[in-house]
Amino acid sequence: MSSKSVDKVSLESPLELYKGDELHPDHNDDYLRENERWATEDDMSVLRHVGDRLPAAAFFVVLTEFCERFTFYGITGPFQNYIQNGYRVPNSHPGAIDGGQHLATGLGNFFQFWCYLTPIFGAVIADQYMGKFKTIVVFSVVYIIGNLILTLTSIPASIHHGGALPGLIVAMIVIGFGTGGIKSNVSPMVAEQYGRYRPFVRKLKNGTEVVVDRELTVQSIFNWFYWAINVGGLSAIATTELESNVDFWAAYLLPTLMCFFCLVAFVMGRKKYVIIKPNGSIIVKSYRVIVAGIRNYRKAKAENCLVMDEEGKPVGWMDYAKPSISQDLSHDWTDKFVDELRTAVRSCKIFCAYPFFWLGYNQISNNLISQAGQMNTGSVPNDIMQNIDPLCIIIMIPIFDRLIFPGFRRMGLELRPVTRITIGFVFSALAMAYSAIIQHVIYTKGPYFDAAGDGDNGFNDISAGIQVPAYVLVALSEIFASVTGLEYAYKRAPESMKSIVMSVFLFTNAGGSILGFCFNSISANPHLVKNFAIISGLMAGVTVIFFFLFKHYDNREAQELKSNLVYGKENDAVSALTSEN
């Protein structure tokens, strides 16, 4: 089976598809299988809603993301120690560059910023020129080159001759380009593999009928996509052990090999993928639409000839870019494109609070690692503690996806995106508040008090086990806020702008790294209590503002989804009398 374009979607098996007058207006390739029929409006209100099975092509994309995240977290796991500590210093944590905590946290924040800035470039290249598949392949090669640079400059000879720091910086830049080109495209691509858009009723083996809902299917896809991310994130357990028991070159070689496997795994699924063709200069066209909308609106306002909608209210300024309103037939865009652009811009507003969320999340890859180094970690390296977060997510996502979220729906409590994001923000604020409490307790313990872990100082008399609740709270915040952000960026973006809107969401992580630079002066002893407390307070304040600004989005989204659904007729009992070949 060859790769599919967006206007000719087929799935795993050739199907004799049912065609009718009431097919989805934007996706006339929707279909029914055996024991299925289109859902009526009564079905939607009476029957239980469930998600659909994931197509095989989606698993190939999920496997690719697992391999890419294995590589990313595998190399970043040892970064804090690699930069902060000296090479093979007796009775000290592993290290190489001996740059101290300020440099380690600063470079870590730079790397996070760079890795989440570059998705914008990857999105533009994919949506305008190469498409998602080719873009992911090209940037995977770039990723492999960056990992090779990191591995080769971490060998003992390079460290002894001062090559570790410049090699690390070059590797960070190259790897940032690679991961950016992959991340902005792999998450929308996984959801694109599910090609059913209209709600339909499926009869289960026990005779029960359920409504198969695309919204729930996409939510489930991103839950499992994020689950794969965190399974890959466990690579830091292996690389931090290799860093401690072998050397840094071995710790970085393992992710480099996995990066190569990532490319192979992705290419293997090429014949099964739904391939969305690039749509041309979306960025340039969007810019021209915005300029035309502002110009025409100002002109209409000056001439006192504003256009009214059906309810007698003035239309928005962007509507004045529509050819039907401006009467300018020379434009190379349609009314539909203007509506899609407005939807994309409105969707991106909700991402404005995320930099503060990522500011808190990024603590697990820098200051919480250093905090663990100030406590007794037993026989394991301090930077292995960060893996509690992905372990919690791996355990909790199946529970939430299969039990908790469906349980809420059965009780009539649908947790829509803004509600879930708000809950995630609350957990993030609590995680940072708890971290501040831990840091205060550390400073009250001897023998080093507020200088533990500095220079040749060892750890204070306290177990690192008290960090576990902080990582559990961070994991809960990700399940509610991070997964929902990915889902929202995909669902609310127009077809032609999936990668670009996703890159805007990912860019908020870069915003979190910029905020992290502002905290660099207090990201070391004896100021870490203040560091965590301020982040917690900021997150709490942002959570309240976010909820009151965007709580109406949930109701509006529910109404839009209801109005956009295409139902079967009340007397439509047609089922697809077909079977897979």
C-alpha positions as CSV (number, residue, x, y, z in Angstrom):
1,M,0.0,0.0,0.0
2,S,1.5,3.4,-1.0
3,S,1.6,6.5,1.1
4,K,-1.7,8.4,1.1
5,S,-2.3,12.1,0.5
6,V,-4.9,14.0,2.5
7,D,-7.5,13.9,-0.3
8,K,-7.3,10.1,-0.6
9,V,-7.3,8.6,2.9
10,S,-7.4,4.8,3.3
11,L,-6.5,2.8,6.4
12,E,-5.0,-0.6,7.1
13,S,-7.3,-2.7,4.9
14,P,-9.1,-2.0,1.6
15,L,-12.7,-1.4,2.4
16,E,-15.9,-1.3,0.4
17,L,-17.0,2.0,1.8
18,Y,-20.6,3.1,2.3
19,K,-21.3,6.4,0.5
20,G,-24.4,8.6,1.2
21,D,-25.7,12.1,0.7
22,E,-24.9,13.0,4.3
23,L,-21.1,12.5,4.3
24,H,-19.0,14.9,6.2
25,P,-18.7,18.1,4.1
26,D,-15.0,18.6,4.6
27,H,-14.0,14.9,4.6
28,N,-16.0,13.0,1.9
29,D,-13.8,10.0,2.3
30,D,-15.3,9.1,5.7
31,Y,-16.6,5.6,5.8
32,L,-18.4,2.9,7.8
33,R,-17.4,-0.7,8.6
34,E,-19.5,-3.7,9.3
35,N,-21.9,-3.2,12.3
36,E,-21.6,0.6,12.1
37,R,-24.0,3.4,11.2
38,W,-23.9,7.1,11.3
39,A,-24.9,8.6,14.7
40,T,-28.1,10.5,14.9
41,E,-28.6,13.5,17.2
42,D,-30.6,11.2,19.6
43,D,-27.7,8.8,19.6
44,M,-25.3,11.6,20.6
45,S,-27.3,12.4,23.7
46,V,-28.4,8.9,24.8
47,L,-25.6,6.5,24.0
48,R,-22.2,6.2,25.7
49,H,-19.3,7.9,23.9
50,V,-16.0,6.0,23.5
51,G,-12.8,6.5,21.6
52,D,-11.9,4.4,18.5
53,R,-9.0,2.0,18.0
54,L,-5.8,3.5,16.9
55,P,-4.7,2.8,13.3
56,A,-1.4,0.9,12.7
57,A,0.3,3.9,11.1
58,A,-0.2,5.8,14.4
59,F,1.9,3.2,16.2
60,F,4.8,3.7,13.8
61,V,4.7,7.5,14.6
62,V,4.4,6.8,18.3
63,L,7.4,4.5,18.1
64,T,9.4,7.2,16.3
65,E,8.5,9.7,19.1
66,F,9.6,7.1,21.7
67,C,13.0,6.7,20.0
68,E,13.4,10.5,19.7
69,R,12.6,11.2,23.3
70,F,14.8,8.3,24.4
71,T,17.6,10.1,22.6
72,F,16.7,13.6,24.0
73,Y,16.3,12.6,27.6
74,G,19.2,10.2,27.4
75,I,21.6,13.0,26.6
76,T,20.0,15.7,28.8
77,G,19.8,13.5,31.9
78,P,23.6,13.8,32.6
79,F,23.9,17.4,31.4
80,Q,23.6,19.0,34.9
81,N,26.4,16.9,36.3
82,Y,28.4,17.0,33.1
83,I,28.6,20.8,33.2
84,Q,28.5,21.5,37.0
85,N,31.1,19.1,38.4
86,G,34.8,18.4,37.7
87,Y,36.1,15.3,35.9
88,R,36.7,12.3,38.2
89,V,37.0,14.4,41.4
90,P,37.3,11.9,44.3
91,N,34.2,11.7,46.6
92,S,32.1,13.8,44.3
93,H,29.4,13.4,41.8
94,P,30.3,12.6,38.2
95,G,31.3,15.6,36.0
96,A,33.5,16.9,33.2
97,I,33.4,20.7,32.7
98,D,33.5,21.9,36.3
99,G,31.4,25.0,35.5
100,G,29.4,25.2,38.7
101,Q,25.6,25.3,39.2
102,H,25.1,28.7,37.6
103,L,26.7,27.6,34.3
104,A,25.0,24.3,34.3
105,T,21.5,25.8,34.9
106,G,22.2,28.6,32.4
107,L,23.3,26.2,29.6
108,G,20.4,23.9,30.5
109,N,17.9,26.8,30.1
110,F,19.6,27.8,26.8
111,F,19.3,24.3,25.4
112,Q,15.6,24.1,26.4
113,F,15.0,27.5,24.8
114,W,16.8,26.6,21.6
115,C,15.0,23.2,21.3
116,Y,11.6,24.8,21.5
117,L,12.4,27.8,19.3
118,T,13.5,25.6,16.4
119,P,10.1,23.8,16.0
120,I,8.9,27.1,14.3
121,F,11.5,26.5,11.5
122,G,10.5,22.9,11.2
123,A,6.9,23.8,11.0
124,V,7.4,26.3,8.2
125,I,9.6,23.9,6.2
126,A,7.0,21.1,6.6
127,D,3.8,23.1,5.9
128,Q,5.2,25.2,3.1
129,Y,7.8,23.1,1.3
130,M,8.6,19.5,2.2
131,G,5.6,18.0,4.1
132,K,5.9,16.4,7.5
133,F,7.3,13.0,6.4
134,K,10.3,14.4,4.5
135,T,11.0,17.1,7.1
136,I,11.2,14.5,9.9
137,V,13.6,12.4,7.9
138,V,15.9,15.3,7.0
139,F,16.0,16.6,10.6
140,S,16.6,13.1,12.0
141,V,19.9,13.1,10.1
142,V,20.8,16.4,11.6
143,Y,19.9,15.0,15.0
144,I,22.3,12.1,14.5
145,I,25.1,14.4,13.5
146,G,24.6,16.5,16.7
147,N,24.7,13.4,18.9
148,L,27.9,12.2,17.2
149,I,29.5,15.6,18.0
150,L,28.4,15.3,21.7
151,T,29.7,11.7,22.0
152,L,33.1,12.3,20.4
153,T,33.8,15.5,22.5
154,S,33.0,13.7,25.7
155,I,35.7,11.1,25.5
156,P,38.5,11.5,28.1
157,A,41.1,12.9,25.7
158,S,38.7,15.7,24.6
159,I,37.8,16.5,28.2
160,H,41.4,16.7,29.3
161,H,42.2,19.1,26.3
162,G,39.3,21.4,27.0
163,G,37.1,20.2,24.1
164,A,34.1,19.2,26.3
165,L,32.5,22.7,26.7
166,P,32.9,23.9,23.0
167,G,31.8,20.5,21.8
168,L,28.8,20.6,24.1
169,I,27.7,24.0,22.8
170,V,28.1,23.0,19.1
171,A,26.2,19.8,19.8
172,M,23.4,21.6,21.6
173,I,22.9,23.9,18.6
174,V,22.9,21.0,16.1
175,I,20.7,18.8,18.2
176,G,18.3,21.7,18.8
177,F,17.8,22.0,15.0
178,G,17.2,18.3,14.8
179,T,14.7,17.9,17.6
180,G,12.9,21.1,16.5
181,G,12.3,19.8,13.0
182,I,10.9,16.5,14.4
183,K,8.8,17.7,17.3
184,S,6.7,20.3,15.5
185,N,5.7,17.6,12.9
186,V,5.5,14.2,14.7
187,S,2.7,15.2,17.1
188,P,0.2,16.5,14.5
189,M,1.2,13.6,12.2
190,V,0.2,11.0,14.8
191,A,-3.3,12.4,15.0
192,E,-3.6,12.7,11.2
193,Q,-3.3,8.9,10.9
194,Y,-6.9,8.6,12.3
195,G,-9.0,9.3,9.2
196,R,-12.6,9.2,10.6
197,Y,-14.3,12.5,11.3
198,R,-18.0,11.9,11.7
199,P,-19.5,10.4,14.8
200,F,-20.9,6.9,14.2
201,V,-22.5,4.1,16.2
202,R,-20.8,0.8,16.6
203,K,-22.5,-2.4,17.9
204,L,-20.2,-4.2,20.4
205,K,-19.9,-8.0,20.7
206,N,-22.3,-8.0,23.6
207,G,-24.9,-6.2,21.5
208,T,-24.5,-2.8,23.2
209,E,-24.4,0.3,20.9
210,V,-21.9,3.1,21.6
211,V,-21.0,6.3,19.8
212,V,-17.5,6.4,18.6
213,D,-16.4,10.0,19.1
214,R,-13.4,11.5,17.2
215,E,-12.8,14.0,20.0
216,L,-12.3,11.3,22.5
217,T,-10.2,9.3,20.0
218,V,-7.8,12.2,19.5
219,Q,-7.6,12.8,23.2
220,S,-6.7,9.1,23.7
221,I,-4.1,9.3,20.9
222,F,-2.3,12.2,22.6
223,N,-2.5,10.4,26.0
224,W,-0.7,7.4,24.6
225,F,1.6,9.6,22.6
226,Y,2.7,11.4,25.8
227,W,2.9,8.0,27.5
228,A,5.5,7.0,24.8
229,I,7.4,10.2,25.4
230,N,7.8,9.3,29.0
231,V,8.7,5.7,28.4
232,G,11.5,7.1,26.2
233,G,12.3,9.5,29.0
234,L,13.4,6.6,31.2
235,S,16.5,6.4,29.1
236,A,18.0,8.9,31.6
237,I,18.1,6.0,34.1
238,A,20.5,4.1,31.8
239,T,22.6,7.1,30.8
240,T,23.0,8.4,34.4
241,E,24.1,4.9,35.5
242,L,26.6,4.8,32.5
243,E,27.8,8.3,33.4
244,S,28.5,7.1,37.0
245,N,29.9,3.6,36.3
246,V,31.6,3.9,32.9
247,D,32.0,7.5,31.6
248,F,30.1,10.2,29.8
249,W,31.0,9.0,26.3
250,A,29.2,5.7,27.0
251,A,26.2,7.6,28.4
252,Y,25.9,9.7,25.1
253,L,26.7,6.8,22.8
254,L,23.5,4.9,23.8
255,P,21.1,7.7,22.8
256,T,23.1,8.3,19.6
257,L,22.5,4.7,18.5
258,M,18.8,5.0,19.4
259,C,18.6,8.2,17.3
260,F,19.7,6.1,14.3
261,F,17.0,3.5,15.1
262,C,14.5,6.3,15.3
263,L,15.1,7.2,11.7
264,V,14.9,3.5,10.6
265,A,11.6,3.0,12.5
266,F,10.0,6.0,11.0
267,V,11.0,5.2,7.4
268,M,9.7,1.6,7.9
269,G,6.1,2.9,8.3
270,R,6.2,5.1,5.2
271,K,3.8,2.9,3.1
272,K,1.1,3.1,5.8
273,Y,1.1,6.8,6.6
274,V,-1.5,9.3,5.7
275,I,0.6,12.0,4.1
276,I,-0.6,15.7,4.2
277,K,0.9,17.6,1.2
278,P,2.5,21.0,1.9
279,N,0.2,24.0,1.3
280,G,2.5,26.7,0.1
281,S,3.5,29.9,1.7
282,I,1.1,29.9,4.7
283,I,3.2,32.3,6.8
284,V,3.4,34.9,4.0
285,K,-0.3,34.5,3.1
286,S,-1.3,34.8,6.8
287,Y,0.8,38.0,7.1
288,R,-1.0,39.5,4.0
289,V,-4.4,38.5,5.4
290,I,-3.7,40.3,8.7
291,V,-2.4,43.4,6.9
292,A,-5.4,43.5,4.6
293,G,-7.8,43.0,7.5
294,I,-6.4,45.8,9.5
295,R,-6.2,48.2,6.5
296,N,-9.7,47.5,5.3
297,Y,-11.2,47.7,8.8
298,R,-9.6,51.1,9.4
299,K,-10.8,52.3,6.0
300,A,-14.4,51.1,6.7
301,K,-14.3,52.6,10.2
302,A,-13.1,56.0,8.8
303,E,-15.9,56.0,6.2
304,N,-18.5,54.9,8.7
305,C,-19.5,51.8,6.7
306,L,-18.8,48.9,9.1
307,V,-20.2,45.5,8.0
308,M,-22.7,43.8,10.4
309,D,-23.3,40.1,10.9
310,E,-26.6,38.3,11.0
311,E,-27.2,39.4,14.6
312,G,-26.6,43.1,13.7
313,K,-23.2,43.2,15.4
314,P,-20.0,44.5,13.7
315,V,-17.9,41.7,12.2
316,G,-14.3,41.3,13.4
317,W,-11.4,43.2,11.9
318,M,-10.0,40.1,10.2
319,D,-13.3,39.5,8.3
320,Y,-12.5,42.6,6.3
321,A,-9.7,40.6,4.6
322,K,-12.4,38.2,3.1
323,P,-12.8,38.6,-0.6
324,S,-16.6,38.5,-0.1
325,I,-16.5,41.6,2.0
326,S,-13.6,43.5,0.5
327,Q,-14.8,42.8,-3.0
328,D,-11.1,42.4,-4.0
329,L,-10.9,39.4,-6.3
330,S,-7.1,39.8,-6.7
331,H,-6.5,38.1,-3.4
332,D,-5.0,34.6,-3.5
333,W,-7.0,33.5,-0.4
334,T,-10.6,32.5,0.3
335,D,-13.1,33.4,3.0
336,K,-12.5,29.9,4.4
337,F,-8.8,30.6,4.8
338,V,-9.5,33.8,6.7
339,D,-11.8,31.9,9.1
340,E,-9.1,29.2,9.6
341,L,-6.5,31.9,10.4
342,R,-8.8,33.5,12.9
343,T,-9.4,30.1,14.6
344,A,-5.6,29.5,14.7
345,V,-4.9,33.0,16.3
346,R,-7.7,32.5,18.8
347,S,-6.5,29.1,19.7
348,C,-2.9,30.4,20.3
349,K,-4.2,32.8,23.0
350,I,-4.7,30.0,25.4
351,F,-0.9,29.2,25.2
352,C,0.1,32.5,26.8
353,A,0.1,31.0,30.3
354,Y,2.3,28.0,29.4
355,P,5.7,29.7,29.8
356,F,5.1,29.8,33.5
357,F,4.1,26.2,33.6
358,W,7.3,25.2,31.7
359,L,9.3,27.4,34.1
360,G,8.2,25.1,36.9
361,Y,8.5,21.9,34.9
362,N,12.1,22.7,33.8
363,Q,13.2,22.6,37.5
364,I,13.2,18.8,37.3
365,S,16.1,18.9,34.8
366,N,18.3,21.4,36.7
367,N,17.6,22.7,40.2
368,L,15.8,19.6,41.5
369,I,18.8,17.5,40.3
370,S,21.1,19.8,42.3
371,Q,18.7,19.6,45.2
372,A,19.0,15.8,45.2
373,G,22.7,16.2,45.2
374,Q,22.4,18.0,48.6
375,M,20.7,14.9,50.1
376,N,21.7,11.3,50.7
377,T,20.8,9.4,47.5
378,G,22.4,6.1,48.7
379,S,24.3,4.2,46.0
380,V,22.5,5.9,43.0
381,P,23.6,9.1,41.3
382,N,21.6,12.3,42.2
383,D,20.4,12.9,38.6
384,I,18.6,9.5,38.5
385,M,15.9,11.1,40.7
386,Q,14.3,13.0,37.8
387,N,13.2,9.6,36.4
388,I,10.5,9.4,39.0
389,D,8.5,11.8,36.9
390,P,8.3,9.7,33.7
391,L,7.7,6.5,35.9
392,C,4.7,8.2,37.5
393,I,3.3,9.2,34.1
394,I,3.8,5.7,32.6
395,I,1.7,4.3,35.5
396,M,-0.9,7.1,35.7
397,I,-1.7,7.8,32.0
398,P,-3.4,4.3,31.4
399,I,-5.3,4.8,34.6
400,F,-6.6,8.2,33.6
401,D,-7.3,7.2,30.0
402,R,-9.1,4.0,30.8
403,L,-10.7,4.7,34.2
404,I,-10.6,8.2,35.5
405,F,-11.6,10.3,32.5
406,P,-14.3,7.7,31.3
407,G,-15.5,7.6,34.9
408,F,-16.0,11.4,34.9
409,R,-17.9,11.1,31.6
410,R,-20.2,8.4,33.0
411,M,-21.1,10.8,35.8
412,G,-21.9,13.5,33.3
413,L,-18.7,15.5,34.1
414,E,-16.8,16.2,30.9
415,L,-13.4,17.7,31.7
416,R,-13.0,20.0,28.7
417,P,-9.5,21.5,27.8
418,V,-9.5,24.7,29.9
419,T,-10.7,22.8,33.0
420,R,-8.0,20.2,32.5
421,I,-5.3,22.8,31.9
422,T,-6.3,24.7,35.0
423,I,-6.1,21.5,37.1
424,G,-2.6,20.9,35.7
425,F,-1.5,24.4,36.6
426,V,-2.7,23.9,40.2
427,F,-0.6,20.7,40.5
428,S,2.4,22.6,39.1
429,A,2.1,25.3,41.7
430,L,1.8,22.7,44.5
431,A,4.9,20.9,43.2
432,M,7.0,24.1,43.4
433,A,5.6,24.9,46.8
434,Y,6.5,21.5,48.1
435,S,10.0,21.8,46.6
436,A,10.5,25.1,48.5
437,I,9.5,23.3,51.7
438,I,12.0,20.5,51.0
439,Q,14.8,23.1,50.3
440,H,14.0,24.8,53.6
441,V,14.3,21.5,55.4
442,I,17.6,20.7,53.7
443,Y,19.1,24.1,54.8
444,T,18.2,23.3,58.4
445,K,20.1,20.0,58.4
446,G,23.8,19.5,58.9
447,P,26.6,19.1,58.4
448,Y,26.7,21.6,55.5
449,F,23.4,23.4,56.0
450,D,22.9,26.0,53.2
451,A,26.2,25.1,51.5
452,A,25.5,21.4,50.8
453,G,26.8,20.2,47.5
454,D,28.9,23.3,46.9
455,G,32.6,22.7,45.9
456,D,33.9,19.8,47.8
457,N,31.0,19.8,50.3
458,G,29.0,16.6,50.6
459,F,25.3,16.2,51.3
460,N,23.3,17.0,54.4
461,D,21.9,14.3,56.7
462,I,18.5,13.9,55.0
463,S,17.2,11.3,52.5
464,A,16.4,12.2,48.9
465,G,13.3,10.1,49.2
466,I,11.4,13.2,50.4
467,Q,11.6,14.5,46.8
468,V,9.2,11.9,45.5
469,P,6.0,13.8,46.1
470,A,7.3,16.8,44.1
471,Y,7.9,14.5,41.1
472,V,4.4,12.9,41.5
473,L,2.8,16.4,41.5
474,V,4.8,17.4,38.4
475,A,3.7,14.2,36.7
476,L,0.0,15.0,37.5
477,S,0.5,18.5,36.2
478,E,1.8,17.2,32.9
479,I,-1.1,14.7,32.4
480,F,-3.6,17.6,32.8
481,A,-1.8,20.5,31.2
482,S,0.9,19.3,28.9
483,V,-1.1,16.5,27.2
484,T,-4.1,18.8,26.9
485,G,-1.9,21.5,25.3
486,L,-0.8,19.0,22.6
487,E,-4.3,17.9,22.0
488,Y,-5.7,21.4,21.9
489,A,-3.0,22.6,19.5
490,Y,-3.9,19.9,17.1
491,K,-7.7,19.9,17.4
492,R,-8.1,23.7,17.2
493,A,-5.7,24.3,14.3
494,P,-7.0,24.4,10.7
495,E,-5.8,21.6,8.4
496,S,-3.3,23.8,6.6
497,M,-1.7,25.1,9.9
498,K,-1.3,22.0,12.1
499,S,2.5,22.1,12.4
500,I,2.6,25.9,12.7
501,V,0.1,26.0,15.6
502,M,1.9,23.0,17.2
503,S,5.2,24.9,17.0
504,V,3.6,27.9,18.7
505,F,2.6,25.6,21.6
506,L,6.1,24.1,21.7
507,F,7.6,27.6,21.6
508,T,6.0,28.3,25.0
509,N,8.6,25.9,26.4
510,A,11.2,28.3,25.1
511,G,9.4,31.1,26.9
512,G,9.7,29.1,30.1
513,S,13.5,28.8,29.5
514,I,13.7,32.6,29.0
515,L,11.9,33.0,32.4
516,G,14.4,30.5,33.8
517,F,17.3,32.9,32.8
518,C,15.7,35.5,35.0
519,F,16.0,33.1,37.9
520,N,19.6,32.3,37.3
521,S,20.9,34.5,40.0
522,I,18.9,32.7,42.7
523,S,19.4,29.2,41.2
524,A,22.1,28.2,43.7
525,N,22.7,28.1,47.4
526,P,21.6,29.7,49.6
527,H,18.7,31.1,47.5
528,L,16.9,28.0,46.3
529,V,14.1,28.3,48.8
530,K,13.3,31.7,47.3
531,N,13.7,30.3,43.8
532,F,11.0,27.6,44.3
533,A,8.7,29.8,46.3
534,I,8.6,32.6,43.7
535,I,7.9,30.1,40.9
536,S,5.1,28.6,43.0
537,G,3.6,32.0,43.7
538,L,3.8,33.0,40.0
539,M,2.1,29.7,38.9
540,A,-0.7,30.2,41.4
541,G,-1.4,33.7,40.2
542,V,-1.2,32.8,36.6
543,T,-3.6,29.9,37.2
544,V,-6.3,32.1,38.6
545,I,-5.9,34.7,35.8
546,F,-5.9,31.9,33.2
547,F,-9.1,30.4,34.4
548,F,-11.1,33.6,34.6
549,L,-9.8,34.7,31.1
550,F,-10.5,31.5,29.3
551,K,-13.1,29.5,31.2
552,H,-15.7,30.5,28.6
553,Y,-13.6,28.7,25.9
554,D,-14.9,25.3,27.2
555,N,-18.6,26.2,26.6
556,R,-17.8,27.8,23.3
557,E,-15.8,24.8,22.1
558,A,-18.6,22.4,23.1
559,Q,-21.1,24.5,21.2
560,E,-18.9,24.7,18.1
561,L,-18.3,21.0,18.1
562,K,-22.0,20.3,18.4
563,S,-22.9,22.7,15.6
564,N,-20.1,21.3,13.3
565,L,-21.2,17.7,13.7
566,V,-22.9,16.0,10.8
567,Y,-25.6,13.6,11.9
568,G,-27.3,10.6,10.3
569,K,-31.0,10.9,9.6
570,E,-33.4,9.7,12.3
571,N,-34.6,6.9,10.1
572,D,-31.1,6.1,8.8
573,A,-30.6,2.5,9.9
574,V,-28.0,1.9,7.2
575,S,-25.0,-0.1,8.3
576,A,-22.0,-0.8,6.2
577,L,-22.7,-4.2,4.9
578,T,-19.1,-4.8,4.1
579,S,-16.2,-6.7,5.5
580,E,-12.5,-6.3,5.3
581,N,-10.8,-8.2,2.5
